[in-house]
Amino acid sequence: MAKTPSKPAANHHSSIKPGSSIKSKKLNSFPTRIKRSCHAVRNKWKAFRKDRFMPHKTFKRSYREDYLRQTKTPGLLSHAMTTFQLIFKHWKTFLPMIGIMSVMYIALVGLLSEDVYQQFQDSIDQTSQELANGKIGNFAKAGLLLLSTITTGGLSTGMGEAQMIFMLLLFLIMWLVTIYLLRHFLAGGKPKLRDGLYNALSPLISTLLVFVVIFIQAIPAMLVVITYSAAVATGFLNTPFYALVYFIFAALMILISAYLLSSSLMALVAVTAPGLYPMKALFSASDLMNGRRTKLLIRLVFLLVVIVLIYIVTMTPIILLDLLLKNAWEWLYGVPIVPIFLLIVTCFVFIYSTAYLYRYYRWLLDYQEK
């Protein structure tokens, strides 16, 4: 049989349509790649923030029923008292923790020098002789000693950079261990302090990153502090108009920092959850606090009042006892009784504040909105 002649192979370039190379060049051009990258980033951001709570829309009127978020939380006094009950219920765990942290603080950072404390006492005695003819009472003297001790360094004076870093790390460890223990206590578990010290430090890096964000958000408030000292030194505030302008500037800066920090403070609690990354914790805390920032600020102000009362109730008798004992026995003048008890009370106050914030975070998290 005669073989049919085979068709010649088609030319490769003949299959390309005219203008297709120009289109491929346009698709692979630099502006097109930038546009595709922007679209990809935008789609990833929408997927990341798909569950975002947005009560307000741009250029649209917001109605009160749309942005008002109800919460079922106890009152201020009940919140404070239940936090005390939670800590005192598990005192066998928290008391050794306070002891360990106090010893580590004394070893790594140091205490307020007894000589400095005696200088406070001598200056108050001298002021009493000059102003009140030596008739100032012991309670007033104890109050002035407590105020001067806390406001002029509190636990330690003249800290170097290494001591400052150790202090921050110790309080950060206390924060993480307290939240770890509370999470298991409220879940019905019975964790030991050893478990908290060994297992609670896994989100340490994430917490430090949230602290960096908090530092950036606090820059407006720090600008107020810096500019205020400069304005006072230069006499800028002596003119009423300039003082009004500066007051408006300071109020806006403080409001911006308060608005941002109110959610980031809850992010410090949220980031301790296992497997939660810092940015996700920041955004989830922002969504959780959206429409609730004023309520949190009210509770923080009440927390400050409770802290002041704790210091007054605990430290005033100790200072009075210290004055009585050192007047009776002179060999006690070198014993730092007040600085040691002040450190112990400060550790308790920090644990109490952590529990106070954690309970409020859990109440908001467990509340199911309709």
Buried (B, 14 or more C-beta within 10 A) or exposed (E): EEEEEEEEEEEEEEEEEEEEEEEEEEEEEEEEEEEEEEEEEEEEEEEEEEEEBEBEEEEEEEEEEBEEBEEEBEEBEEBBEBBBEBBEEBEEBBBEBBEBBBEBBBEBBBBBBBEBBEEBBEEBEEEBEEEEEEEBEEEEBBBBBBEBBBEEBEBBEEBEEEBEEBBEBBBBBBBBBBBBBBBBBEEEEEBEBEBBBEBBBEBBEBBBBBBEBBEEBBEBBEBBEEBBEEBEEEEBBEEEEEEEEBEEBBEEBBEBBBBBBBBBBBBBBBBBBEEBEBBBBBBBBBBBBBBBBEBBBEBBEBBEEBBEEBBEEBBBEBBBBBBEEBEEEEEEEEBBBBBBBBBBBBBBBBBBBBBBBBBBBBBBBEEEEE
